[in-house]
Amino acid sequence: MPDDRASALWPYALAAYARPGVAEACLAAQDAHGADVPLLLWGSWAAARGHTLTEADLAAAATVAARWRAPIIAPLRQARRALKTLAAGAPENEALRQAVKAAELEAERLYMATLEQLADGWPAPAPSCSQALRDNLARLLPPEAALVTERLHKALS
């Protein structure tokens, strides 16, 4: 896939996450159901390209997630959250929290760049499809997350 900024995952994810209700729904899915926010945004990006995720796509994404989520992103997130409490009582800790936050964001960007490479084998982009978005979110979230899935679908549609 060419490095076209309009079709690249990272700019899409930043814009989508900034839309009203998306961040809240993503974080609710993450906190209540263990969802992987970069994977949710990747699934939304796939749908915006008219692509419904296949079992092969999900398996490849799970392999990528295993390399990034638990060993790299989760510890950075945990450190950032712990530093938020420390920084509240000691402003000198805020610079460290900001550095960890920047490292977490960069790790997510690199993770999503790897997810974007999975699209190399997909058919040419087609018009966005609401049903593909619904299907992709349902494949990336557990059945008990139906309410969050619907909130996220509405926010991303």
C-alpha positions in Angstrom: 0.0 0.0 0.0 1.5 3.4 -0.9 2.3 5.8 1.9 -0.7 8.0 1.1 -1.4 10.2 4.2 -5.2 10.2 3.5 -5.3 6.4 3.6 -2.7 5.8 6.3 -3.9 4.3 9.6 -2.2 6.6 12.0 -3.8 9.9 10.7 -7.1 8.1 10.4 -6.9 6.8 14.0 -6.0 10.3 15.4 -8.9 11.9 13.6 -11.4 9.1 14.5 -10.3 9.1 18.2 -10.8 12.9 18.3 -14.5 12.6 17.1 -17.1 13.1 19.8 -17.8 9.9 21.8 -15.1 7.8 20.2 -12.4 8.2 22.9 -15.0 7.6 25.7 -16.4 4.4 23.9 -12.9 3.1 23.2 -11.8 3.6 26.8 -15.0 2.0 28.1 -14.3 -1.0 25.9 -10.7 -1.1 27.1 -11.5 -0.8 30.8 -14.7 -2.9 30.9 -13.8 -5.6 28.3 -10.1 -5.6 27.9 -10.4 -4.2 24.4 -7.3 -3.1 22.5 -8.0 0.4 21.3 -5.4 0.4 18.4 -7.1 -2.8 17.2 -10.5 -1.2 17.4 -9.3 1.8 15.4 -7.6 -0.6 12.9 -10.9 -2.4 12.4 -12.7 0.9 11.9 -10.0 2.0 9.4 -10.5 -1.3 7.6 -14.3 -0.6 7.4 -13.6 2.9 6.1 -11.7 1.2 3.3 -14.7 -1.1 2.7 -12.9 -4.1 4.1 -14.5 -6.6 6.5 -11.9 -8.3 8.6 -11.4 -12.0 7.9 -10.3 -14.8 10.3 -6.9 -14.5 8.7 -6.8 -10.8 9.3 -7.7 -11.3 13.0 -5.1 -14.0 13.4 -2.4 -11.8 11.9 -3.5 -8.9 14.1 -3.4 -11.1 17.2 0.2 -12.0 16.3 1.1 -8.3 16.0 -0.8 -7.4 19.2 1.1 -10.1 21.1 4.4 -8.4 20.2 3.2 -4.9 21.3 0.4 -4.9 23.7 1.5 -6.9 26.8 5.3 -6.5 26.6 5.5 -2.8 25.6 2.3 -0.8 25.7 0.7 -2.2 28.8 3.7 -1.5 31.1 4.0 2.0 29.7 0.3 2.6 30.3 0.6 1.3 33.8 3.6 3.5 34.5 1.8 6.5 33.1 -1.2 5.9 35.2 0.9 5.4 38.4 2.9 8.6 37.6 -0.4 10.6 37.3 -1.0 10.0 41.0 2.6 10.8 41.9 2.7 13.9 39.7 -0.4 15.2 41.4 1.4 15.4 44.8 4.8 16.3 43.4 5.0 18.5 40.3 8.6 17.5 39.7 7.3 14.1 38.6 5.1 15.6 35.8 8.0 15.7 33.3 8.6 12.0 33.8 4.9 11.3 33.3 4.8 13.3 30.1 7.9 11.4 28.8 6.3 8.1 29.6 3.0 9.3 27.9 5.0 10.2 24.8 6.7 6.8 24.8 3.3 5.1 25.1 1.9 7.1 22.2 5.0 6.4 20.0 4.7 2.7 20.9 1.0 2.8 19.8 2.0 4.5 16.6 4.6 1.9 15.8 2.1 -0.9 16.7 -0.5 0.6 14.3 2.1 1.0 11.6 2.6 -2.8 11.8 -1.1 -3.3 11.8 -1.4 -1.1 8.7 1.1 -3.4 6.9 -1.5 -6.2 7.2 -3.6 -4.3 4.6 -1.0 -4.9 2.0 -2.8 -8.1 1.0 -6.3 -6.6 1.0 -8.3 -5.8 -2.1 -8.1 -2.2 -3.3 -9.9 0.2 -1.0 -13.7 0.5 -1.6 -16.2 3.0 -0.2 -16.7 3.0 3.5 -19.3 0.5 4.7 -21.4 0.8 7.8 -22.0 -2.9 7.9 -18.3 -3.6 7.6 -17.7 -1.4 10.6 -20.4 -3.1 12.7 -19.0 -6.6 11.7 -15.4 -5.5 12.4 -16.2 -4.1 15.8 -18.2 -7.2 16.7 -15.2 -9.4 15.8 -12.8 -7.3 17.9 -15.0 -7.0 21.0 -16.6 -9.8 23.1 -20.3 -10.4 22.9 -20.9 -9.0 26.4 -19.6 -5.6 25.0 -22.6 -5.2 22.8 -23.6 -1.8 24.3 -20.1 -0.5 24.0 -19.9 -1.9 20.5 -23.0 0.0 19.5 -21.8 3.2 21.1 -18.5 3.0 19.2 -20.3 2.1 16.0 -22.5 5.2 16.3 -19.5 7.4 17.2 -17.5 6.2 14.3 -20.3 6.2 11.7 
